[in-house]
């Protein structure tokens, strides 16, 4: 298992994993997604994707965004999103290693907190996040979808 930050050519493998994240989700056109990927890859101080690779295949991915902040003595905060491990490779430590890499990045950027959201009914995922030190009782998350 290799846990690392994504490289430019990991785009296809990441998109393959996202088939499992939101099954049936309609994707944006490939050229639009490639433009977004270019933006992400060109700003590694703010955006990072982590991947877990084994035998040349990406098995897990997640992203982190560092957000500048005017409170907390100017320390930024970070948001982790789109955490996915291929269903056939769960419970092997891939997700844990990947999240630890992202948390290390947040510490390196002097973030004072890292947030993530998880679907209300995904209790196994909640247990996983709690085991990594996240606390689901400090704040309440709200989501507003713009359609």
mmCIF file of the C-alpha atoms, coordinates in Angstrom:
data_MODEL
# 
_entry.id   MODEL 
# 
loop_
_atom_site.group_PDB 
_atom_site.id 
_atom_site.type_symbol 
_atom_site.label_atom_id 
_atom_site.label_alt_id 
_atom_site.label_comp_id 
_atom_site.label_asym_id 
_atom_site.label_entity_id 
_atom_site.label_seq_id 
_atom_site.pdbx_PDB_ins_code 
_atom_site.Cartn_x 
_atom_site.Cartn_y 
_atom_site.Cartn_z 
_atom_site.occupancy 
_atom_site.B_iso_or_equiv 
_atom_site.pdbx_formal_charge 
_atom_site.auth_seq_id 
_atom_site.auth_comp_id 
_atom_site.auth_asym_id 
_atom_site.auth_atom_id 
_atom_site.pdbx_PDB_model_num 
ATOM 1   C CA . UNK A 1 1   ? 0.000   0.000  0.000   1.00 0.00 ? 1   UNK A CA 1 
ATOM 2   C CA . UNK A 1 2   ? 1.269   3.437  -0.950  1.00 0.00 ? 2   UNK A CA 1 
ATOM 3   C CA . UNK A 1 3   ? -0.452  6.441  0.612   1.00 0.00 ? 3   UNK A CA 1 
ATOM 4   C CA . UNK A 1 4   ? 0.413   9.683  -1.111  1.00 0.00 ? 4   UNK A CA 1 
ATOM 5   C CA . UNK A 1 5   ? -0.853  12.940 -2.488  1.00 0.00 ? 5   UNK A CA 1 
ATOM 6   C CA . UNK A 1 6   ? -2.402  12.627 -5.920  1.00 0.00 ? 6   UNK A CA 1 
ATOM 7   C CA . UNK A 1 7   ? -0.438  13.253 -9.065  1.00 0.00 ? 7   UNK A CA 1 
ATOM 8   C CA . UNK A 1 8   ? -1.876  14.757 -12.207 1.00 0.00 ? 8   UNK A CA 1 
ATOM 9   C CA . UNK A 1 9   ? -2.288  11.397 -13.935 1.00 0.00 ? 9   UNK A CA 1 
ATOM 10  C CA . UNK A 1 10  ? -4.386  10.012 -11.029 1.00 0.00 ? 10  UNK A CA 1 
ATOM 11  C CA . UNK A 1 11  ? -7.466  11.799 -12.377 1.00 0.00 ? 11  UNK A CA 1 
ATOM 12  C CA . UNK A 1 12  ? -8.942  8.729  -14.088 1.00 0.00 ? 12  UNK A CA 1 
ATOM 13  C CA . UNK A 1 13  ? -8.481  6.475  -11.065 1.00 0.00 ? 13  UNK A CA 1 
ATOM 14  C CA . UNK A 1 14  ? -10.068 9.038  -8.774  1.00 0.00 ? 14  UNK A CA 1 
ATOM 15  C CA . UNK A 1 15  ? -13.044 9.388  -11.085 1.00 0.00 ? 15  UNK A CA 1 
ATOM 16  C CA . UNK A 1 16  ? -13.396 5.584  -11.136 1.00 0.00 ? 16  UNK A CA 1 
ATOM 17  C CA . UNK A 1 17  ? -13.597 5.584  -7.322  1.00 0.00 ? 17  UNK A CA 1 
ATOM 18  C CA . UNK A 1 18  ? -16.231 8.305  -7.381  1.00 0.00 ? 18  UNK A CA 1 
ATOM 19  C CA . UNK A 1 19  ? -18.530 5.837  -9.160  1.00 0.00 ? 19  UNK A CA 1 
ATOM 20  C CA . UNK A 1 20  ? -18.875 4.222  -5.699  1.00 0.00 ? 20  UNK A CA 1 
ATOM 21  C CA . UNK A 1 21  ? -19.261 7.486  -3.781  1.00 0.00 ? 21  UNK A CA 1 
ATOM 22  C CA . UNK A 1 22  ? -22.553 8.611  -5.292  1.00 0.00 ? 22  UNK A CA 1 
ATOM 23  C CA . UNK A 1 23  ? -23.887 5.818  -7.500  1.00 0.00 ? 23  UNK A CA 1 
ATOM 24  C CA . UNK A 1 24  ? -26.050 7.152  -10.286 1.00 0.00 ? 24  UNK A CA 1 
ATOM 25  C CA . UNK A 1 25  ? -24.700 10.683 -9.905  1.00 0.00 ? 25  UNK A CA 1 
ATOM 26  C CA . UNK A 1 26  ? -24.579 12.488 -13.225 1.00 0.00 ? 26  UNK A CA 1 
ATOM 27  C CA . UNK A 1 27  ? -21.068 13.746 -13.840 1.00 0.00 ? 27  UNK A CA 1 
ATOM 28  C CA . UNK A 1 28  ? -20.156 17.047 -15.417 1.00 0.00 ? 28  UNK A CA 1 
ATOM 29  C CA . UNK A 1 29  ? -18.624 16.874 -18.900 1.00 0.00 ? 29  UNK A CA 1 
ATOM 30  C CA . UNK A 1 30  ? -15.103 15.457 -18.870 1.00 0.00 ? 30  UNK A CA 1 
ATOM 31  C CA . UNK A 1 31  ? -13.504 18.654 -20.202 1.00 0.00 ? 31  UNK A CA 1 
ATOM 32  C CA . UNK A 1 32  ? -15.098 20.632 -17.364 1.00 0.00 ? 32  UNK A CA 1 
ATOM 33  C CA . UNK A 1 33  ? -13.863 18.108 -14.791 1.00 0.00 ? 33  UNK A CA 1 
ATOM 34  C CA . UNK A 1 34  ? -10.374 18.241 -16.309 1.00 0.00 ? 34  UNK A CA 1 
ATOM 35  C CA . UNK A 1 35  ? -10.377 22.046 -15.953 1.00 0.00 ? 35  UNK A CA 1 
ATOM 36  C CA . UNK A 1 36  ? -11.338 21.697 -12.282 1.00 0.00 ? 36  UNK A CA 1 
ATOM 37  C CA . UNK A 1 37  ? -8.593  19.080 -11.833 1.00 0.00 ? 37  UNK A CA 1 
ATOM 38  C CA . UNK A 1 38  ? -6.078  21.490 -13.392 1.00 0.00 ? 38  UNK A CA 1 
ATOM 39  C CA . UNK A 1 39  ? -7.137  24.184 -10.905 1.00 0.00 ? 39  UNK A CA 1 
ATOM 40  C CA . UNK A 1 40  ? -6.760  21.765 -7.989  1.00 0.00 ? 40  UNK A CA 1 
ATOM 41  C CA . UNK A 1 41  ? -3.366  20.522 -9.123  1.00 0.00 ? 41  UNK A CA 1 
ATOM 42  C CA . UNK A 1 42  ? -2.106  24.078 -9.695  1.00 0.00 ? 42  UNK A CA 1 
ATOM 43  C CA . UNK A 1 43  ? -2.807  25.169 -6.099  1.00 0.00 ? 43  UNK A CA 1 
ATOM 44  C CA . UNK A 1 44  ? -1.206  22.523 -3.842  1.00 0.00 ? 44  UNK A CA 1 
ATOM 45  C CA . UNK A 1 45  ? -1.040  24.935 -0.911  1.00 0.00 ? 45  UNK A CA 1 
ATOM 46  C CA . UNK A 1 46  ? -4.829  25.054 -0.714  1.00 0.00 ? 46  UNK A CA 1 
ATOM 47  C CA . UNK A 1 47  ? -6.107  21.840 -2.325  1.00 0.00 ? 47  UNK A CA 1 
ATOM 48  C CA . UNK A 1 48  ? -4.843  18.307 -1.980  1.00 0.00 ? 48  UNK A CA 1 
ATOM 49  C CA . UNK A 1 49  ? -6.168  14.923 -2.929  1.00 0.00 ? 49  UNK A CA 1 
ATOM 50  C CA . UNK A 1 50  ? -4.886  11.878 -1.098  1.00 0.00 ? 50  UNK A CA 1 
ATOM 51  C CA . UNK A 1 51  ? -4.861  8.471  -2.723  1.00 0.00 ? 51  UNK A CA 1 
ATOM 52  C CA . UNK A 1 52  ? -4.082  4.937  -1.676  1.00 0.00 ? 52  UNK A CA 1 
ATOM 53  C CA . UNK A 1 53  ? -2.502  2.845  -4.384  1.00 0.00 ? 53  UNK A CA 1 
ATOM 54  C CA . UNK A 1 54  ? -1.789  -0.855 -4.394  1.00 0.00 ? 54  UNK A CA 1 
ATOM 55  C CA . UNK A 1 55  ? -0.352  -2.764 -7.325  1.00 0.00 ? 55  UNK A CA 1 
ATOM 56  C CA . UNK A 1 56  ? -0.870  0.206  -9.632  1.00 0.00 ? 56  UNK A CA 1 
ATOM 57  C CA . UNK A 1 57  ? -4.552  0.633  -8.782  1.00 0.00 ? 57  UNK A CA 1 
ATOM 58  C CA . UNK A 1 58  ? -6.125  3.476  -6.802  1.00 0.00 ? 58  UNK A CA 1 
ATOM 59  C CA . UNK A 1 59  ? -8.234  1.999  -4.002  1.00 0.00 ? 59  UNK A CA 1 
ATOM 60  C CA . UNK A 1 60  ? -9.127  5.070  -1.923  1.00 0.00 ? 60  UNK A CA 1 
ATOM 61  C CA . UNK A 1 61  ? -9.226  8.833  -2.240  1.00 0.00 ? 61  UNK A CA 1 
ATOM 62  C CA . UNK A 1 62  ? -10.281 11.948 -0.404  1.00 0.00 ? 62  UNK A CA 1 
ATOM 63  C CA . UNK A 1 63  ? -9.651  15.663 -0.670  1.00 0.00 ? 63  UNK A CA 1 
ATOM 64  C CA . UNK A 1 64  ? -8.852  18.497 1.693   1.00 0.00 ? 64  UNK A CA 1 
ATOM 65  C CA . UNK A 1 65  ? -9.271  22.227 1.219   1.00 0.00 ? 65  UNK A CA 1 
ATOM 66  C CA . UNK A 1 66  ? -7.485  24.782 3.390   1.00 0.00 ? 66  UNK A CA 1 
ATOM 67  C CA . UNK A 1 67  ? -9.569  27.903 3.936   1.00 0.00 ? 67  UNK A CA 1 
ATOM 68  C CA . UNK A 1 68  ? -8.028  31.242 4.978   1.00 0.00 ? 68  UNK A CA 1 
ATOM 69  C CA . UNK A 1 69  ? -9.593  32.669 8.109   1.00 0.00 ? 69  UNK A CA 1 
ATOM 70  C CA . UNK A 1 70  ? -9.777  36.046 9.850   1.00 0.00 ? 70  UNK A CA 1 
ATOM 71  C CA . UNK A 1 71  ? -10.537 34.572 13.293  1.00 0.00 ? 71  UNK A CA 1 
ATOM 72  C CA . UNK A 1 72  ? -8.474  32.289 15.534  1.00 0.00 ? 72  UNK A CA 1 
ATOM 73  C CA . UNK A 1 73  ? -5.442  34.555 15.167  1.00 0.00 ? 73  UNK A CA 1 
ATOM 74  C CA . UNK A 1 74  ? -5.602  34.184 11.409  1.00 0.00 ? 74  UNK A CA 1 
ATOM 75  C CA . UNK A 1 75  ? -5.167  30.429 11.477  1.00 0.00 ? 75  UNK A CA 1 
ATOM 76  C CA . UNK A 1 76  ? -6.897  28.649 8.600   1.00 0.00 ? 76  UNK A CA 1 
ATOM 77  C CA . UNK A 1 77  ? -9.223  25.691 8.898   1.00 0.00 ? 77  UNK A CA 1 
ATOM 78  C CA . UNK A 1 78  ? -9.688  22.753 6.572   1.00 0.00 ? 78  UNK A CA 1 
ATOM 79  C CA . UNK A 1 79  ? -12.505 20.665 5.176   1.00 0.00 ? 79  UNK A CA 1 
ATOM 80  C CA . UNK A 1 80  ? -12.147 17.015 4.201   1.00 0.00 ? 80  UNK A CA 1 
ATOM 81  C CA . UNK A 1 81  ? -14.637 15.781 1.611   1.00 0.00 ? 81  UNK A CA 1 
ATOM 82  C CA . UNK A 1 82  ? -15.433 12.932 -0.752  1.00 0.00 ? 82  UNK A CA 1 
ATOM 83  C CA . UNK A 1 83  ? -13.893 10.134 1.306   1.00 0.00 ? 83  UNK A CA 1 
ATOM 84  C CA . UNK A 1 84  ? -14.182 6.836  -0.546  1.00 0.00 ? 84  UNK A CA 1 
ATOM 85  C CA . UNK A 1 85  ? -12.535 3.432  -0.417  1.00 0.00 ? 85  UNK A CA 1 
ATOM 86  C CA . UNK A 1 86  ? -13.342 0.842  -3.053  1.00 0.00 ? 86  UNK A CA 1 
ATOM 87  C CA . UNK A 1 87  ? -15.994 -1.436 -1.480  1.00 0.00 ? 87  UNK A CA 1 
ATOM 88  C CA . UNK A 1 88  ? -13.880 -4.566 -2.063  1.00 0.00 ? 88  UNK A CA 1 
ATOM 89  C CA . UNK A 1 89  ? -10.958 -3.105 -0.094  1.00 0.00 ? 89  UNK A CA 1 
ATOM 90  C CA . UNK A 1 90  ? -12.553 -1.606 3.015   1.00 0.00 ? 90  UNK A CA 1 
ATOM 91  C CA . UNK A 1 91  ? -11.391 -2.391 6.570   1.00 0.00 ? 91  UNK A CA 1 
ATOM 92  C CA . UNK A 1 92  ? -7.766  -2.784 5.513   1.00 0.00 ? 92  UNK A CA 1 
ATOM 93  C CA . UNK A 1 93  ? -6.440  0.492  6.936   1.00 0.00 ? 93  UNK A CA 1 
ATOM 94  C CA . UNK A 1 94  ? -6.472  2.391  3.639   1.00 0.00 ? 94  UNK A CA 1 
ATOM 95  C CA . UNK A 1 95  ? -8.935  5.044  4.808   1.00 0.00 ? 95  UNK A CA 1 
ATOM 96  C CA . UNK A 1 96  ? -7.142  5.558  8.095   1.00 0.00 ? 96  UNK A CA 1 
ATOM 97  C CA . UNK A 1 97  ? -3.767  6.040  6.427   1.00 0.00 ? 97  UNK A CA 1 
ATOM 98  C CA . UNK A 1 98  ? -5.272  8.437  3.907   1.00 0.00 ? 98  UNK A CA 1 
ATOM 99  C CA . UNK A 1 99  ? -7.056  10.578 6.514   1.00 0.00 ? 99  UNK A CA 1 
ATOM 100 C CA . UNK A 1 100 ? -3.876  10.697 8.613   1.00 0.00 ? 100 UNK A CA 1 
ATOM 101 C CA . UNK A 1 101 ? -2.003  12.047 5.579   1.00 0.00 ? 101 UNK A CA 1 
ATOM 102 C CA . UNK A 1 102 ? -4.627  14.762 5.140   1.00 0.00 ? 102 UNK A CA 1 
ATOM 103 C CA . UNK A 1 103 ? -4.602  15.642 8.844   1.00 0.00 ? 103 UNK A CA 1 
ATOM 104 C CA . UNK A 1 104 ? -0.825  15.954 8.662   1.00 0.00 ? 104 UNK A CA 1 
ATOM 105 C CA . UNK A 1 105 ? -1.226  18.388 5.772   1.00 0.00 ? 105 UNK A CA 1 
ATOM 106 C CA . UNK A 1 106 ? -3.698  20.438 7.838   1.00 0.00 ? 106 UNK A CA 1 
ATOM 107 C CA . UNK A 1 107 ? -1.222  20.562 10.728  1.00 0.00 ? 107 UNK A CA 1 
ATOM 108 C CA . UNK A 1 108 ? 1.549   21.616 8.351   1.00 0.00 ? 108 UNK A CA 1 
ATOM 109 C CA . UNK A 1 109 ? -0.680  24.477 7.171   1.00 0.00 ? 109 UNK A CA 1 
ATOM 110 C CA . UNK A 1 110 ? -1.309  25.482 10.822  1.00 0.00 ? 110 UNK A CA 1 
ATOM 111 C CA . UNK A 1 111 ? -5.044  24.819 10.623  1.00 0.00 ? 111 UNK A CA 1 
ATOM 112 C CA . UNK A 1 112 ? -6.811  25.106 13.945  1.00 0.00 ? 112 UNK A CA 1 
ATOM 113 C CA . UNK A 1 113 ? -9.501  22.565 13.005  1.00 0.00 ? 113 UNK A CA 1 
ATOM 114 C CA . UNK A 1 114 ? -10.509 20.095 10.328  1.00 0.00 ? 114 UNK A CA 1 
ATOM 115 C CA . UNK A 1 115 ? -14.170 19.502 9.532   1.00 0.00 ? 115 UNK A CA 1 
ATOM 116 C CA . UNK A 1 116 ? -15.979 16.878 7.554   1.00 0.00 ? 116 UNK A CA 1 
ATOM 117 C CA . UNK A 1 117 ? -19.561 15.921 6.940   1.00 0.00 ? 117 UNK A CA 1 
ATOM 118 C CA . UNK A 1 118 ? -20.945 12.425 6.684   1.00 0.00 ? 118 UNK A CA 1 
ATOM 119 C CA . UNK A 1 119 ? -24.428 11.317 5.714   1.00 0.00 ? 119 UNK A CA 1 
ATOM 120 C CA . UNK A 1 120 ? -26.618 10.992 8.783   1.00 0.00 ? 120 UNK A CA 1 
ATOM 121 C CA . UNK A 1 121 ? -27.344 7.290  8.206   1.00 0.00 ? 121 UNK A CA 1 
ATOM 122 C CA . UNK A 1 122 ? -23.752 6.172  7.604   1.00 0.00 ? 122 UNK A CA 1 
ATOM 123 C CA . UNK A 1 123 ? -23.112 5.012  11.151  1.00 0.00 ? 123 UNK A CA 1 
ATOM 124 C CA . UNK A 1 124 ? -20.166 2.769  10.173  1.00 0.00 ? 124 UNK A CA 1 
ATOM 125 C CA . UNK A 1 125 ? -18.444 5.795  8.671   1.00 0.00 ? 125 UNK A CA 1 
ATOM 126 C CA . UNK A 1 126 ? -19.221 7.782  11.819  1.00 0.00 ? 126 UNK A CA 1 
ATOM 127 C CA . UNK A 1 127 ? -17.547 5.106  13.951  1.00 0.00 ? 127 UNK A CA 1 
ATOM 128 C CA . UNK A 1 128 ? -14.551 5.258  11.615  1.00 0.00 ? 128 UNK A CA 1 
ATOM 129 C CA . UNK A 1 129 ? -14.235 9.050  11.971  1.00 0.00 ? 129 UNK A CA 1 
ATOM 130 C CA . UNK A 1 130 ? -14.620 8.836  15.748  1.00 0.00 ? 130 UNK A CA 1 
ATOM 131 C CA . UNK A 1 131 ? -11.821 6.252  15.856  1.00 0.00 ? 131 UNK A CA 1 
ATOM 132 C CA . UNK A 1 132 ? -9.559  8.790  14.143  1.00 0.00 ? 132 UNK A CA 1 
ATOM 133 C CA . UNK A 1 133 ? -10.223 11.474 16.746  1.00 0.00 ? 133 UNK A CA 1 
ATOM 134 C CA . UNK A 1 134 ? -13.041 13.410 15.121  1.00 0.00 ? 134 UNK A CA 1 
ATOM 135 C CA . UNK A 1 135 ? -15.800 14.514 17.476  1.00 0.00 ? 135 UNK A CA 1 
ATOM 136 C CA . UNK A 1 136 ? -19.399 14.504 16.290  1.00 0.00 ? 136 UNK A CA 1 
ATOM 137 C CA . UNK A 1 137 ? -20.724 16.269 19.378  1.00 0.00 ? 137 UNK A CA 1 
ATOM 138 C CA . UNK A 1 138 ? -18.911 19.616 19.300  1.00 0.00 ? 138 UNK A CA 1 
ATOM 139 C CA . UNK A 1 139 ? -20.839 21.260 16.461  1.00 0.00 ? 139 UNK A CA 1 
ATOM 140 C CA . UNK A 1 140 ? -23.832 20.451 14.341  1.00 0.00 ? 140 UNK A CA 1 
ATOM 141 C CA . UNK A 1 141 ? -23.413 20.432 10.577  1.00 0.00 ? 141 UNK A CA 1 
ATOM 142 C CA . UNK A 1 142 ? -26.001 21.847 8.215   1.00 0.00 ? 142 UNK A CA 1 
ATOM 143 C CA . UNK A 1 143 ? -26.174 21.407 4.479   1.00 0.00 ? 143 UNK A CA 1 
ATOM 144 C CA . UNK A 1 144 ? -27.941 23.633 1.990   1.00 0.00 ? 144 UNK A CA 1 
ATOM 145 C CA . UNK A 1 145 ? -28.021 22.263 -1.531  1.00 0.00 ? 145 UNK A CA 1 
ATOM 146 C CA . UNK A 1 146 ? -28.256 24.741 -4.379  1.00 0.00 ? 146 UNK A CA 1 
ATOM 147 C CA . UNK A 1 147 ? -30.002 23.088 -7.314  1.00 0.00 ? 147 UNK A CA 1 
# 
